[in-house]
Every structure is written in C-alpha cells, then in structure tokens.
Amino acid sequence: MFTLFKSLNFVGFLLVLSGLSLAARADDFAQNLGPVGPHEPILATVGGKRVIAFYEPRSGECGMHVVVWNSADASAESAARVRVNLGPRQIVHIDSADNKSIDLKCGNYAETLSLIENSTLVTATSAR
C-alpha cells in the first residue's frame, strides 16, 4: 500500500513538474470579455491593440477607465488611458487605426460592464 501511495505521489510530482516547464507564449494574452462587475477587468485584443477596461459605480453610472496599448509593446510605453462616465445602457466605441473596434456598454444601474460584439453602428469614411 505504501509503495502504491509513493508511486502516485511520484506521478503527481511529474505532472506538476511538466506543467511548470511549459514555456509561456508571448501571444497568449489573457482574455476576459465580460460582462464584469465593478473593479473587475475586461481584457481584450482589438486589431493590434490590447485593451483593459474596468469601471467604478458612481450614482447609477459607470465611471469607466480604459487603457489601450500596442500588443507588441512589452514595456507599455504606447499606453493611453481614457476615462469616461456612462449612464445606464450607454455605449462607448473605441476604434483602432486598423479599422477594428470595441464597444463597451454600461449595464442597468451600473451593475455590469459588457463588451458588445457586432454593434449596429456603421463607420462612414469621407470621400476626398
């Protein structure tokens, strides 16, 4: 019985060790597309940009903070932060230079923040 227990411990140790030895890939970014509650992050990729968005409830509104930076920028020197207050059910649209966009929506009574896909908005370009 002790030998069986010892063998199982060794197998468990090998499994843990093999999991620790896997190399993490730089392009494996964490994703959390929501909906999220207050102070919880939405983590997304939009074109060549990474986005972190979270909010603080403020009198029934979403006091939203959004940070955007280039995916290839390991030092995050390209990071820019945007702060905006959204009323319930209001949406903020964030567009990247490569025509990709993300829409974030404040929920009813500022209970959630959601990433909205396939928004019905159409982006118009002006003819020159």
Secondary structure as GFF3:
##gff-version 3
##sequence-region A 1 128
A	DSSP	alpha_helix	2	20	.	.	.	ID=ss1
A	DSSP	beta_strand	42	46	.	.	.	ID=ss2
A	DSSP	beta_strand	49	58	.	.	.	ID=ss3
A	DSSP	beta_strand	61	70	.	.	.	ID=ss4
A	DSSP	beta_strand	80	86	.	.	.	ID=ss5
A	DSSP	beta_strand	91	95	.	.	.	ID=ss6
A	DSSP	beta_strand	101	106	.	.	.	ID=ss7
A	DSSP	three_ten_helix	108	110	.	.	.	ID=ss8
A	DSSP	beta_strand	113	116	.	.	.	ID=ss9
###
